[in-house]
Amino acid sequence: MCKRVYLTAKEAEKEMQEARKSDGFTGKMETDYIARMIKDAKRNSMVGDKLQLVVNPIYIHIPEWQRRLKLAKAYTIGNSYNKYKWDVPKVLFYKGKLWVIDGQHRIYGAFKANMDSVVIEIMECSLEEAIDLFINQTKDRSGMQPMDIYKAAIAGHKADYIALQETCHKHNVAVKGDEDISNVVGTLTSISDGISLIRTNPELFNSMLSLLGKLEWNGYADSYNGKAYTAKIIRALKMVYAYFDGRTEEMEDALLEHCKGTEFFVENVIDKTQAQIFDYLSGIVRYEMESPLTQKKRNKKTKTTKVSAM
């Protein structure tokens, strides 16, 4: 049996909520108690312009958009908790409840170690401002990943991340970090590349996803799901589009004629480097464009179009 390394924020919150239910600390009981605690703290627990108080870690919720918990790290913190070593977790007071913004490993670790009190700093701001703090942390002890930023940015209604999600979903492509998305052709794992394209050239990103869908490179979902939407594929394809700028329709036609299907992808693309993929695909397109047979097909197509128009 494999030992779990990570726990999603959703799973951690579910576990802690079960503990709250067992203690009867839910609903109006919770919101009334937290409201009184905040009110009392404002009278007695202000440290300069900061509001700090001591609470049971079970009172603190973990929002679904938080990053995954590293279990070993959380357990280590909980079992050797040192208030002088660890910074005070930042917790948002929002809709009557307490939500951890910075310090979820410390909160969950303290909960698992059955601690009955931790010092926290209360944030009184909007959810969007709290998410900004989470996204822009400069001293992130747990290594902020693009997937973590993506989930938080979606919850914070960040326009570029919403556009990334909408563009991908339009092409039945999930984004790494999406949950409960069905009937997808693949998963975009290079979030940073997707965001860069959304910000600089959304039309190109839309065209690339459309082409990848038509190429059907992600056919064997169980074995190759996401492989057609990794950084090296996205970047190589971006280079191909740039190389054939002004002739992109011909380029797309050539790739669709000669490079379609998962078998082609597995046999000819998946194991190549980004540079090799560009050389290989651009070579196929150049050969097709320069072929006399292709020129005859173009002439025939042009003549047919003119006759139809008469």
Salt bridges, closest charged atoms under 4 A:
GLU11 OE1 - ARG4 NH2 2.97
GLU13 OE2 - ARG20 NH1 3.05
GLU13 OE2 - HIS61 ND1 2.71
GLU15 OE2 - LYS112 NZ 2.68
GLU18 OE2 - LYS21 NZ 3.91
GLU30 OE2 - HIS61 NE2 2.57
ASP32 OD2 - LYS28 NZ 2.62
ASP40 OD1 - ARG43 NH2 2.68
ASP87 OD2 - ARG141 NH2 2.40
ASP102 OD1 - ARG106 NH2 3.58
GLU124 OE2 - LYS42 NZ 2.85
ASP132 OD1 - LYS158 NZ 2.28
ASP140 OD1 - ARG67 NH2 3.28
ASP160 OD2 - ARG199 NH2 2.65
ASP178 OD2 - HIS169 NE2 2.90
GLU179 OE2 - LYS151 NZ 3.60
ASP193 OD1 - ARG235 NE 2.89
GLU250 OE1 - ARG247 NH2 2.89
GLU250 OE1 - ARG298 NH2 3.02
GLU257 OE2 - LYS297 NZ 3.41
GLU288 OE1 - HIS258 NE2 2.80
GLU288 OE2 - LYS297 NZ 3.48
